[in-house]
Amino acid sequence: MKRFFTLIALITAFYCANAQMVPGSGSSITGKVSGTVIDSITKKPLDYATVSISRSGGKAILNGTLTDDKGKFTLNNIAPGKYKISVTFIGYPTKVFDPVETTPGKPDNNMGNVVVAPSTKTLNAITVVGQTPVIENRIDKIVYNAEKDITSTGGNATDVLRKVPLVSVDLDGNPSLRGDQNVRVLINGKPSGALSTSLADVLRTIPADQIKSIEVITSPSAKYDAEGSGGIINIITKTKNVSGLSGSISGGVGTRQNNGNANINYKKNRFSLTGNLGSNFAWPQTSLFELNSVSNFNNTTTTINQNSASKTKRYGTIGSVNVGYDFNEYNSISSNIRVNGGGFQTDGNSNNFNSTLINPAYNSNNFNKASFSGFDWNADYTRKFKKEGEELTIAGQWSHSKVAADFSTMFFNIVNAADRGRFPNQQGNNDGVNDEYTAQADYTLPVSKAIKLEAGGKSIFRRINSDYSVFNQSTVTAGNPFLYNNALSNQYDYSQNVYAGYTVLTFSLPKNYSLQTGLRVENTDITGRPSNATQTGLQEFPQNYTNFVPSFVLSKTIKNTQTYKLSYNKRIQRPSLTYLNPFINKANPDNQTAGKPDLQPEISQTVELSYNTFIGASVINVSAYYKYTNNLIEGYAATILDSDLGRNVTRTTYQNIGTNQSVGASFFGSVTPWKPLTLRGQINGYTYHPTTRDPQTFQQSSIGTFFQYNAFASASFTVKGGWTAEMFGVFNSRRRTIQGTNPAFNLFGLGVKKEIIAKKFTLGLNALSPFQKYLKFDSQVNTLSLNQATKIRYPLQSFGLTFTYNFGKVNYGQQTKKKGVNNDDLLQGGDQSGAPGGAGGGGGAGQRQ
């Protein structure tokens, strides 16, 4: 019977701990109160005695625990302050100690021996029930809580991003924000060398089960790096703000891909440890590719047709370990290391037609293989001061990534000797290494209750080395060697140094107004150094420029439920090595690519007016914005005569094509018409109105103002018994460029899950694109000298089974928010590893995955 009452007391204390945090003085540091309960007469320890904690002089129980078999107890996660400790045991009176004090300088209090005598008492239980919504619309960001969305399980980060408000993802897996692909993607608020290696490929390696939430920031302040004209996407992985040991195991098996993920979290007193490991691999998927091109150059008309099928296999692994320790209220450290690896392999066969050949029809086999790996290691130290809110953070990071890419293109049925000389069999490999070193310091000072000052400085040093080798077979005779081709090969070194400083002032004004102003200055120094290069035009190029980046936000809150916000910010978009490297990539002879070393960064300025309101469980957000972009960067295709090959080819380079003015509006809403049903939807519409410069005006086909949109809608239904069902749809219009259009596409998905075994185990079924095997992507390029149409059929349909198992016993408590390195400063979506043509090398059929 004694054990029964003791168990009741333990359950009561546990629920109290979950219902109420130990608040203390409002400090973020936590400590512990410990001691040993003994009998006053026998001097023996009392096991299973109940020890509870309350505010000094108060009655409400804040937390509790039981003594062990030696009478010892520990109350963890105790913030500095004065408390009342009560000890209860069957047959003994309650013993009260008041006050028991902990301080920021001495957060631990060992009470020593605690003597008690007979009586009984039970504690009142408190139960708190709450649920985080799938989408939260905060004043400075939109948060998509992926762990609450059952249709997100079983996929990867690319699948999850397709469902985030204001975000769209193209065929290649590159995300854009409100139609702008110049976004910066972070993981847990920090950059990743893995993402700068090949953004789309790495996103596919992150299991959806590893993602807790995704934050979307459309108007970053001057505190953030100035890079990313579209804004910032921050992927938050699963960690828990708890004490104790907990974790989860999840996975999925499907017709498209399989994945597994494991999380473990441990926190006791001021020490925390978090580990995560996830991996996935995709079953071989076959994509279909069709190209029809007609060009006219130097009074020569060339017709090229390609039809190909390519089979792709993918795999990826990503893991991390985070360690943190709070020495006391004023000093804390943390360190994190994240490792990743992955790759893909594509085999394709193509039927080709080239009108310039004597025998125009021929075949080709194309092989691409790429692997990438790397790590991000960062550490930060936080120093807090006695003044509430005053804080200094010093952080550093080292990111290292490697890419190895191989390709081969083999041509068949070219019977004419002259034609064969123009289409030699080709093999190539690219080894790229990217090292990035960052040092950063941030300081926050509340000048008064109405004014807060933030200031900081940062330096980023990037070093990229690329070794690109191409080999041609002298003749098609079996066994003939492949010889190194100096004209097509290249070794390239690239360095970029960024020096930045910022100041942000925040004012709390009367009548619920608030004002935030900021200024950031960034200096960029770039050097590209070709070595062992014989290709014409490859020379060392330097760049140095300084940007001043202001920001401004004025907001007004009404009755704590409605917020109006007017914001202005200026952003820059630096071109990466893919855009700058002048090396001409001829892996696909008829569709070549090259960078432009004198490319200037994009400069964008955005003014936005938004309104946000909460009506019960419903959220509505409406915004209108105007964006002006100078030095707009786009791929620019032109027909030229390649003197080495002796025929007309298409070559795409990146150009500052001019300016663009965009007017847009977005709407997001989440409503619950009745308790089991929740409806969510968002739509973003904007204009594209480019003004080009010479000589791009000569080849411009999109003239005027064009309307574009992306939209998302979903419905979720929850009933008793742990059943939940959801369906969603994604809709994207065609995206204009100055020379044509990029593909439009729609996507549907649905899922159902059931919680079993005390809500610790969950089973689910998911379907993606259940009614359409292939997604259709059609794009066009139309200029005075080139008309090109591309059709791609990408297999996305999948059906899968998922599971999640949560284990461990934890107490929810306080945890210091860590700061650290945030490198939001490089144009993503290309290959930053040093590969001139991307990780895949680019086979003869030109297929994309």
C-alpha positions in Angstrom: 0.0 0.0 0.0 2.9 2.4 0.8 4.3 1.8 -2.7 0.9 2.5 -4.2 0.6 5.9 -2.5 4.2 6.6 -3.3 3.5 5.9 -7.0 0.5 8.2 -6.9 2.7 10.9 -5.5 5.3 10.4 -8.2 2.7 10.6 -11.0 1.4 13.8 -9.4 4.8 15.3 -9.3 5.5 14.3 -12.9 2.3 16.0 -14.2 3.1 19.1 -12.1 6.5 19.2 -13.7 5.0 19.2 -17.1 2.3 21.7 -16.2 4.5 24.3 -14.7 8.1 25.4 -15.2 10.3 26.4 -12.3 10.4 30.1 -13.0 12.8 31.5 -10.4 14.2 34.9 -11.4 13.5 34.6 -15.1 17.1 33.4 -15.8 17.8 31.0 -18.6 20.4 29.1 -16.5 19.3 26.0 -14.6 20.8 24.1 -11.6 19.7 21.5 -9.1 18.6 21.0 -5.5 19.8 17.8 -3.9 19.9 16.0 -0.6 19.4 12.8 1.4 16.2 12.0 3.4 16.8 10.1 6.6 14.7 8.8 9.6 15.3 11.1 12.7 15.5 8.1 15.0 17.0 5.2 13.1 19.2 7.5 11.0 18.5 5.2 8.0 17.7 6.6 4.6 14.0 6.6 3.4 13.6 5.2 -0.1 10.7 6.3 -2.3 10.0 9.5 -0.2 8.3 12.3 -2.2 10.2 15.6 -2.5 8.4 18.5 -4.1 9.4 22.1 -4.8 7.3 25.3 -4.7 7.9 29.0 -4.8 9.1 30.4 -1.4 6.0 31.1 0.6 3.8 29.6 -2.2 1.5 26.6 -2.4 1.6 25.6 -6.0 3.8 22.6 -6.6 6.3 23.2 -9.5 8.1 19.9 -9.7 8.8 16.7 -7.7 10.8 13.5 -7.5 11.3 10.4 -5.4 14.3 9.4 -3.3 16.3 6.4 -4.4 17.2 3.3 -2.3 19.8 5.3 -0.5 17.4 8.2 0.3 19.0 10.6 -2.2 17.0 13.0 -4.4 17.8 15.5 -7.1 15.5 18.2 -8.5 16.9 19.2 -11.9 16.3 22.3 -14.1 16.0 24.7 -11.2 16.4 28.4 -12.2 18.0 30.8 -9.7 15.6 31.9 -7.0 14.1 31.1 -3.6 12.0 28.0 -3.1 10.1 25.9 -0.6 11.2 22.2 -0.4 8.6 19.7 1.0 9.4 16.1 1.9 6.5 13.6 2.3 6.6 9.9 3.3 3.9 7.5 4.4 3.7 7.5 8.2 5.8 10.7 8.5 4.8 14.4 8.8 5.6 16.7 5.9 8.9 18.4 6.5 9.2 21.9 4.9 12.3 23.9 4.2 11.7 27.6 3.3 13.6 29.3 1.8 16.1 27.2 -0.2 18.0 29.5 -2.5 20.0 29.1 -5.7 21.9 31.9 -7.4 23.2 32.6 -10.9 26.8 32.3 -9.5 25.9 29.1 -7.5 23.1 27.4 -9.3 23.4 24.1 -7.3 22.2 23.7 -3.7 23.1 20.5 -1.7 20.8 20.4 1.4 22.7 17.6 3.0 20.7 15.3 5.4 17.0 16.0 5.5 15.3 14.6 8.7 11.6 13.6 8.7 9.0 12.0 11.1 5.4 10.3 10.6 2.3 11.6 8.7 0.6 11.4 5.2 -0.2 13.8 2.5 -1.0 13.6 -1.2 -0.4 16.1 -3.9 -3.0 17.5 -6.3 -2.3 16.6 -10.0 -2.3 19.1 -12.8 -2.7 18.0 -16.4 -2.0 20.3 -19.3 -3.0 19.4 -22.8 -1.8 21.4 -25.8 -1.0 21.0 -29.5 1.3 22.9 -31.8 -0.4 23.9 -35.1 1.1 22.8 -38.4 1.7 26.4 -39.5 2.4 29.3 -37.2 2.5 32.9 -38.6 4.8 34.9 -36.3 5.5 38.5 -36.6 9.0 38.0 -38.2 8.6 34.6 -39.9 6.3 31.8 -41.0 6.9 28.5 -39.3 5.9 25.2 -40.9 5.9 22.4 -38.2 6.8 19.4 -40.3 6.6 16.9 -37.4 2.9 17.7 -37.1 2.2 17.0 -40.8 1.6 13.3 -41.4 2.1 13.5 -45.1 5.6 14.7 -44.7 6.9 11.4 -43.2 8.7 9.0 -45.5 10.1 11.6 -47.9 13.0 13.9 -47.9 13.6 17.6 -47.3 12.7 18.5 -50.9 9.3 16.9 -50.5 8.7 18.9 -47.2 9.8 22.2 -48.8 7.1 21.8 -51.5 4.5 22.2 -48.8 6.0 25.2 -47.0 4.0 28.5 -47.4 5.6 30.9 -50.0 8.1 28.3 -51.1 8.2 26.4 -54.4 10.7 23.8 -55.6 11.7 23.4 -59.3 12.4 20.2 -61.2 16.1 20.1 -60.2 15.1 20.4 -56.5 16.2 24.0 -56.0 13.8 26.0 -53.7 12.6 29.5 -54.4 10.8 32.0 -52.1 7.9 34.0 -53.6 9.3 33.1 -57.0 12.9 34.2 -56.3 15.5 31.4 -56.4 18.1 33.6 -54.7 17.4 32.3 -51.2 19.8 31.2 -48.4 19.1 27.8 -46.9 20.3 27.2 -43.3 20.2 24.2 -41.0 19.4 25.1 -37.4 20.2 28.7 -38.1 23.7 27.9 -39.4 25.1 27.4 -42.9 26.3 24.0 -44.1 29.2 23.3 -46.4 27.1 20.4 -47.6 24.4 22.8 -48.9 27.0 25.0 -50.7 28.4 21.9 -52.4 25.2 21.0 -54.2 22.0 22.3 -52.6 19.4 20.2 -54.5 21.3 16.9 -54.1 22.0 17.4 -50.4 18.3 18.3 -49.6 17.4 15.0 -51.1 19.6 13.2 -48.5 17.9 14.7 -45.5 15.0 12.4 -44.3 11.7 14.2 -43.7 11.6 12.4 -40.3 14.7 14.4 -39.2 13.0 17.8 -39.7 11.1 19.4 -36.9 10.1 22.6 -38.6 11.0 25.1 -41.4 11.2 28.8 -40.9 10.6 31.3 -43.7 12.0 34.8 -43.3 11.0 37.2 -46.2 12.3 40.4 -44.7 15.6 39.7 -42.8 17.0 42.6 -40.7 20.5 43.9 -41.0 21.6 41.4 -38.4 21.4 38.7 -41.1 24.0 38.3 -43.8 23.0 40.4 -46.8 23.0 37.5 -49.2 19.7 36.1 -50.6 17.4 38.6 -52.3 14.5 36.2 -51.9 15.0 35.7 -48.1 16.0 32.9 -45.8 14.8 29.3 -45.3 15.9 27.8 -42.0 15.5 24.0 -41.6 15.2 23.0 -37.9 16.1 19.4 -37.1 14.6 17.5 -34.2 16.0 18.2 -30.8 14.0 18.4 -27.6 14.0 21.0 -24.8 13.9 18.4 -22.1 15.8 17.0 -19.2 16.4 13.3 -19.0 16.9 10.7 -21.7 14.6 10.5 -24.7 14.7 9.6 -28.4 12.9 8.3 -31.4 13.3 5.9 -34.2 11.4 6.4 -37.5 11.5 5.1 -41.0 9.6 4.4 -44.2 9.5 1.9 -47.0 8.0 2.9 -50.3 7.9 2.4 -54.0 10.1 5.5 -54.7 12.5 5.7 -51.8 13.3 4.2 -48.3 14.6 6.0 -45.3 15.5 5.6 -41.6 16.2 8.1 -38.9 17.2 8.0 -35.2 17.3 10.8 -32.6 18.6 10.7 -29.1 18.5 13.5 -26.5 20.0 13.8 -23.1 19.9 16.7 -20.7 20.7 16.8 -17.1 21.2 20.0 -15.1 23.5 22.2 -17.3 24.8 19.5 -19.6 23.0 18.6 -22.9 23.8 16.1 -25.6 21.9 15.5 -28.8 22.6 13.0 -31.6 20.9 12.3 -34.9 21.5 9.9 -37.8 19.4 9.6 -40.9 19.8 8.0 -44.3 17.8 7.2 -47.4 18.1 5.6 -50.8 15.8 5.7 -53.8 14.9 2.8 -56.0 16.1 3.3 -59.6 13.7 5.7 -61.3 13.5 6.3 -65.1 13.1 9.8 -66.5 12.2 10.7 -70.0 13.8 13.6 -71.9 12.9 15.2 -75.2 14.7 18.1 -76.9 13.8 19.9 -80.2 16.0 22.7 -81.3 16.3 24.8 -84.4 19.0 27.5 -84.6 20.1 29.9 -87.4 23.6 31.3 -87.3 25.8 32.6 -90.2 23.1 31.6 -92.7 23.2 28.0 -91.5 20.2 26.4 -90.0 20.8 23.5 -87.6 18.1 21.1 -86.4 18.8 19.0 -83.3 16.4 16.4 -81.8 17.1 14.2 -78.8 14.9 11.5 -77.2 16.4 9.7 -74.2 15.5 7.7 -71.2 17.8 7.7 -68.1 17.7 5.6 -64.9 18.9 7.3 -61.7 19.7 5.9 -58.3 20.3 8.1 -55.2 21.5 7.6 -51.7 22.4 9.8 -48.8 23.3 9.9 -45.1 23.4 12.8 -42.7 24.2 12.9 -38.9 25.0 15.3 -36.2 26.1 15.5 -32.5 25.6 18.6 -30.4 27.1 19.2 -26.9 26.3 22.1 -24.6 27.3 23.1 -21.1 26.2 26.0 -18.9 28.9 26.8 -16.4 26.6 29.2 -14.5 24.1 31.9 -15.3 26.7 34.0 -17.1 28.9 31.6 -19.1 28.0 28.8 -21.5 29.6 26.9 -24.4 28.3 24.6 -27.1 29.7 22.7 -30.0 28.2 20.9 -33.0 29.5 18.7 -35.7 27.4 17.6 -38.7 28.6 15.1 -41.3 27.0 14.2 -44.6 27.5 12.0 -47.5 25.6 10.9 -50.6 25.5 10.6 -54.3 23.7 9.5 -57.4 24.3 7.5 -60.6 22.5 8.0 -63.9 22.6 5.8 -67.0 20.9 7.0 -70.1 20.4 6.1 -73.8 19.6 8.7 -76.4 18.4 8.7 -80.0 19.7 11.8 -81.8 19.3 13.8 -85.0 21.7 16.6 -86.1 21.0 18.1 -89.5 24.6 19.2 -90.0 25.9 15.6 -90.2 26.2 13.7 -93.5 24.3 10.9 -91.8 22.2 12.9 -89.3 20.8 10.1 -87.1 22.9 8.5 -84.4 22.8 7.1 -80.9 24.6 7.8 -77.6 25.0 6.3 -74.2 25.5 8.7 -71.3 26.7 7.9 -67.8 27.0 10.2 -64.8 28.2 9.4 -61.3 28.7 11.8 -58.4 29.5 11.5 -54.7 29.8 14.2 -52.1 30.8 14.3 -48.5 31.7 16.8 -45.8 31.3 18.2 -42.4 30.4 21.4 -40.5 32.1 21.9 -37.1 31.2 25.0 -35.1 31.6 26.2 -31.5 30.3 29.2 -29.7 30.8 30.9 -26.3 28.1 33.0 -24.7 28.8 35.6 -22.0 25.8 37.1 -20.2 25.9 40.1 -17.9 24.1 41.1 -14.8 21.9 43.5 -16.8 18.9 41.5 -18.1 19.3 40.9 -21.8 22.9 42.1 -22.2 24.9 39.3 -24.0 28.0 38.7 -26.0 28.5 35.7 -28.3 31.7 34.6 -30.0 31.4 31.9 -32.6 33.5 30.1 -35.2 32.9 27.5 -37.8 34.8 25.3 -40.3 32.9 23.7 -43.2 34.6 21.2 -45.5 33.1 19.5 -48.5 34.3 17.3 -51.3 32.7 16.3 -54.6 33.8 13.7 -57.1 31.9 13.6 -60.4 32.5 11.3 -63.4 30.8 11.2 -66.8 31.2 9.5 -70.1 29.5 10.0 -73.4 29.7 7.3 -76.1 28.5 7.8 -79.6 27.2 5.0 -81.9 26.1 4.6 -85.5 28.1 7.5 -86.8 29.4 5.9 -89.9 30.9 8.8 -91.7 34.6 9.5 -90.8 34.1 13.3 -90.9 31.1 13.1 -88.7 33.0 10.8 -86.3 35.7 13.4 -85.9 33.1 15.9 -84.8 31.7 13.5 -82.1 34.6 11.9 -80.3 33.8 9.5 -77.4 34.5 11.4 -74.2 35.2 10.7 -70.5 35.7 13.2 -67.7 36.0 13.6 -64.0 35.8 16.5 -61.6 37.3 16.6 -58.1 36.3 19.7 -56.1 37.2 20.7 -52.5 35.5 23.5 -50.6 36.8 24.9 -47.3 35.0 27.7 -45.5 36.2 29.4 -42.2 34.1 31.8 -40.3 34.6 34.0 -37.2 31.7 36.0 -35.8 30.9 38.1 -32.7 27.5 39.5 -31.7 26.6 41.9 -28.8 23.1 42.8 -27.5 22.5 45.6 -25.0 19.1 46.7 -23.7 19.8 50.5 -23.4 16.5 51.0 -21.6 13.1 49.3 -21.5 12.2 51.0 -24.8 15.5 50.7 -26.7 17.6 47.7 -27.6 21.0 47.8 -29.4 22.4 44.9 -31.4 25.8 45.0 -33.1 28.4 42.6 -34.5 31.1 41.7 -36.9 31.9 38.8 -39.1 34.6 37.4 -41.5 34.2 34.5 -43.9 37.1 33.0 -45.9 36.3 30.5 -48.7 38.8 28.5 -50.6 37.6 26.3 -53.5 39.8 24.1 -55.7 38.6 22.4 -58.8 40.4 19.8 -61.0 38.4 19.1 -64.2 39.9 16.6 -66.6 38.5 15.5 -70.0 39.7 12.5 -72.1 38.8 11.8 -75.8 39.1 8.5 -77.6 41.3 9.0 -80.7 39.3 6.5 -82.8 36.3 4.2 -82.1 38.4 1.1 -82.5 37.9 -1.2 -79.5 40.6 -0.9 -76.9 41.9 2.4 -78.1 43.0 4.6 -75.2 41.3 7.8 -74.1 43.8 10.7 -74.3 43.9 13.8 -72.1 42.4 16.8 -73.8 44.1 20.0 -72.7 41.7 22.3 -74.5 38.7 20.9 -72.6 40.4 20.3 -69.2 40.9 22.9 -66.4 42.3 23.3 -63.0 40.9 26.3 -61.1 41.4 27.9 -57.7 38.9 30.4 -56.3 39.0 32.4 -53.1 36.4 34.7 -51.6 36.7 36.8 -48.4 33.7 38.7 -46.9 34.1 41.2 -44.1 30.9 42.5 -42.5 29.6 44.6 -39.6 26.1 45.6 -38.5 24.1 47.7 -36.1 20.4 47.2 -35.3 18.3 49.5 -33.0 14.8 48.4 -31.8 12.4 50.9 -30.2 9.3 50.1 -28.2 7.0 53.1 -28.9 3.8 54.2 -27.3 0.4 52.8 -28.4 1.8 49.4 -29.2 4.1 50.6 -32.0 7.6 49.2 -32.5 10.4 50.3 -34.8 13.5 48.5 -35.9 16.2 50.1 -38.0 19.5 48.6 -39.1 22.5 49.1 -41.3 25.0 46.5 -42.5 28.1 47.0 -44.5 29.9 44.1 -46.4 33.1 44.1 -48.3 33.7 41.2 -50.8 37.1 40.3 -52.3 37.2 37.6 -54.9 40.1 36.1 -56.9 39.9 33.3 -59.5 43.2 31.7 -60.6 43.3 29.2 -63.5 46.2 26.9 -63.7 47.4 24.4 -66.3 44.7 25.7 -68.6 45.1 26.0 -72.4 41.5 27.0 -73.1 41.4 30.5 -74.7 40.3 33.3 -72.4 41.1 31.7 -69.1 42.8 34.4 -67.1 43.1 35.4 -63.5 40.2 37.7 -62.5 39.9 39.8 -59.3 36.7 41.4 -57.9 36.3 43.8 -55.0 33.1 45.6 -54.0 31.4 47.1 -50.9 27.7 47.1 -50.2 25.7 49.1 -47.7 22.5 47.2 -46.7 19.9 49.1 -44.6 16.7 47.6 -43.1 13.6 49.1 -41.6 10.5 47.7 -39.9 7.5 49.6 -38.3 4.8 47.5 -36.7 1.5 48.2 -34.9 -0.3 45.7 -32.7 -4.0 45.9 -31.8 -5.5 44.0 -28.9 -2.6 41.4 -29.1 -4.4 39.7 -32.0 -3.8 41.9 -35.0 -0.5 43.2 -36.4 0.3 45.6 -39.2 3.8 45.8 -40.4 5.6 48.0 -42.9 9.2 46.9 -43.9 12.0 47.8 -46.2 15.2 45.9 -46.8 18.1 45.7 -49.3 19.7 42.5 -50.2 22.6 41.3 -52.5 23.1 38.1 -54.4 26.8 37.2 -55.0 27.5 35.0 -58.0 29.3 31.8 -57.0 32.0 29.9 -58.8 29.5 28.2 -61.1 28.6 31.6 -62.4 32.1 33.2 -62.5 34.3 30.4 -63.8 35.0 31.2 -67.5 35.8 27.5 -68.3 33.7 26.3 -71.2 32.1 23.0 -70.3 31.7 20.9 -73.5 30.6 17.6 -71.8 27.5 18.0 -73.9 29.0 19.3 -77.2 25.7 20.7 -78.6 24.6 22.4 -75.3 27.7 24.0 -73.7 27.9 26.1 -70.5 30.4 28.8 -69.3 30.7 31.3 -66.5 31.5 35.0 -66.7 34.2 36.3 -64.4 33.1 40.0 -64.5 29.6 39.1 -63.3 28.3 41.6 -60.8 26.1 40.8 -57.7 22.4 41.3 -57.9 21.0 44.2 -55.8 17.4 44.0 -54.7 15.2 46.4 -52.7 11.9 45.3 -51.3 9.0 47.3 -49.6 6.3 45.2 -48.0 3.1 45.9 -46.1 1.5 43.0 -44.2 -1.4 42.3 -41.9 -1.7 39.3 -39.5 -4.6 38.4 -37.3 -5.6 35.5 -34.9 -9.3 34.7 -34.6 -9.7 31.9 -32.2 -7.8 28.9 -33.7 -7.7 30.6 -37.1 -4.7 32.6 -38.6 -4.8 34.9 -41.5 -1.9 36.8 -43.1 -2.1 39.1 -46.1 0.9 41.0 -47.6 1.6 43.2 -50.6 5.1 44.0 -51.8 7.2 45.7 -54.5 10.7 44.5 -55.4 13.2 46.2 -57.6 16.3 44.2 -58.7 19.4 45.6 -60.5 22.1 43.5 -62.2 19.5 40.6 -62.6 21.4 37.3 -63.2 19.9 34.8 -65.7 21.2 32.1 -67.9 21.6 33.4 -71.5 21.6 31.0 -74.4 23.0 31.9 -77.8 24.0 30.1 -81.0 27.7 30.3 -81.8 30.2 28.7 -84.1 32.5 26.3 -82.2 35.7 26.4 -84.2 37.1 23.3 -82.4 34.0 21.2 -83.4 33.5 22.9 -86.7 29.7 23.4 -86.3 27.1 25.7 -84.7 26.3 24.9 -81.0 24.2 26.4 -78.2 26.2 27.9 -75.4 24.6 29.2 -72.2 26.4 31.7 -70.0 25.2 33.7 -66.9 24.7 37.4 -67.6 23.7 40.5 -65.8 20.7 41.0 -68.1 19.3 44.2 -66.7 16.7 45.1 -64.1 13.4 43.6 -63.0 10.4 45.2 -61.3 8.0 42.9 -59.5 4.7 43.7 -57.7 3.2 40.9 -55.7 0.7 39.9 -53.0 0.5 36.8 -50.9 -2.3 35.3 -48.7 -2.1 32.6 -46.1 -4.9 31.3 -44.0 -5.6 28.4 -41.5 -9.1 27.8 -40.3 -10.9 25.2 -38.2 -14.6 25.2 -39.2 -15.3 22.5 -36.7 -13.0 20.7 -34.3 -11.9 17.6 -36.3 -11.2 19.5 -39.5 -8.4 22.1 -40.3 -8.1 23.8 -43.7 -4.9 25.6 -44.7 -4.1 27.4 -47.9 -1.7 30.0 -49.4 -1.2 31.7 -52.7 1.5 34.1 -53.9 1.1 36.0 -57.1 3.7 38.4 -58.6 4.8 40.0 -61.8 7.9 39.6 -63.9 8.8 42.8 -65.8 12.5 42.8 -67.0 14.3 45.6 -68.7 17.3 44.3 -70.5 20.6 45.9 -71.6 22.5 45.6 -74.8 23.4 43.1 -76.2 20.8 41.0 -74.4 18.0 43.0 -75.8 18.7 41.6 -79.2 17.9 38.0 -78.0 15.1 38.9 -75.6 11.8 37.2 -76.3 9.8 38.0 -73.1 8.8 41.6 -73.5 6.2 43.1 -71.2 4.7 42.3 -67.8 3.9 38.6 -66.9 1.9 37.3 -64.0 3.2 34.2 -62.1 2.0 32.3 -59.1 2.5 29.4 -56.6 -0.1 28.0 -54.3 -0.7 25.3 -51.7 -3.8 23.9 -50.1 -4.4 21.1 -47.5 -7.1 19.6 -45.3 -6.5 17.5 -42.2 -9.0 15.5 -40.2 -8.5 14.1 -36.7 -10.9 11.8 -34.9 -10.9 9.9 -31.6 -8.7 6.8 -31.3 -5.6 8.4 -32.6 -6.6 8.5 -36.3 -5.5 11.4 -38.5 -5.8 11.9 -42.3 -4.6 14.6 -44.6 -4.4 15.6 -48.2 -2.7 18.4 -50.0 -2.0 20.0 -53.4 0.8 22.1 -54.8 0.3 24.4 -57.8 3.0 26.4 -59.7 2.7 28.4 -62.9 5.3 28.7 -65.5 8.2 30.9 -64.6 9.4 33.5 -67.2 12.9 34.3 -68.2 14.0 36.9 -70.8 14.3 34.1 -73.4 11.4 31.8 -72.6 9.7 29.8 -69.8 10.6 27.3 -67.1 8.2 24.5 -66.4 4.8 24.6 -64.5 3.7 21.7 -62.4 1.1 20.5 -60.0 1.4 17.9 -57.3 -1.0 16.0 -55.0 -0.5 13.8 -51.9 -2.4 12.2 -49.1 -1.7 10.2 -45.9 -3.2 8.6 -42.9 -1.7 7.6 -39.5 -2.7 5.8 -36.3 -1.2 6.2 -32.9 -0.9 3.0 -30.9 0.8 1.7 -27.8 0.2 4.6 -25.5 0.9 7.1 -28.3 4.6 6.0 -28.4 4.3 4.1 -31.7 2.7 5.4 -34.9 2.0 3.7 -38.2 1.2 5.6 -41.4 0.4 5.2 -45.1 1.4 7.9 -47.6 0.8 8.5 -51.3 2.5 11.1 -53.5 1.2 11.9 -56.9 -1.2 8.8 -56.7 -3.0 9.6 -59.9 -0.1 10.5 -62.2 3.1 8.4 -62.6 5.1 11.2 -64.2 5.3 14.9 -63.4 5.4 16.9 -66.7 8.0 19.7 -67.1 8.0 21.6 -70.3 10.2 24.6 -71.0 11.1 26.8 -73.9 13.8 29.2 -75.2 12.9 31.5 -78.0 15.3 34.1 -79.5 15.9 35.5 -83.0 18.5 32.7 -83.6 17.3 29.9 -81.4 14.0 28.1 -80.8 14.3 25.2 -78.3 11.7 23.2 -76.5 12.4 20.7 -73.8 10.0 18.1 -72.3 10.9 16.1 -69.2 8.9 13.4 -67.5 10.0 12.9 -64.0 8.7 9.9 -62.0 7.5 11.1 -58.6 4.6 8.8 -57.9 5.1 6.7 -54.7 3.2 4.7 -52.1 4.8 4.0 -48.7 4.5 2.7 -45.2 6.0 4.8 -42.3 6.6 4.2 -38.6 7.7 6.2 -35.6 8.7 5.0 -32.1 9.4 7.4 -29.3 11.1 6.3 -26.1 12.5 7.7 -22.9 11.2 9.6 -19.9 11.8 13.4 -19.7 10.9 16.5 -17.8 10.3 19.6 -19.9 12.2 22.6 -18.6 14.4 25.5 -19.5 17.2 25.5 -22.0 19.5 28.2 -23.1 19.0 29.3 -26.7 22.3 28.9 -28.5 23.7 31.3 -31.0 26.4 30.7 -33.5 27.5 31.2 -37.1 25.0 32.1 -39.7 26.5 32.4 -43.2 23.5 33.5 -45.3 25.6 34.9 -48.0 26.0 32.8 -51.2 23.9 32.2 -54.2 22.8 28.6 -53.9 21.5 26.1 -56.3 24.7 25.7 -58.3 27.7 23.6 -57.5 30.0 25.5 -55.1 32.5 22.7 -55.0 34.4 23.9 -58.0 32.7 21.7 -60.7 32.3 24.0 -63.7 29.2 22.1 -65.0 27.7 20.8 -61.8 28.1 17.5 -60.0 26.8 15.4 -62.8 29.3 16.6 -65.4 26.6 16.8 -68.1 26.1 13.9 -70.5 25.5 14.1 -74.2 21.7 13.8 -73.9 21.5 16.8 -71.7 19.1 15.1 -69.2 18.4 16.6 -65.8 17.4 14.9 -62.6 
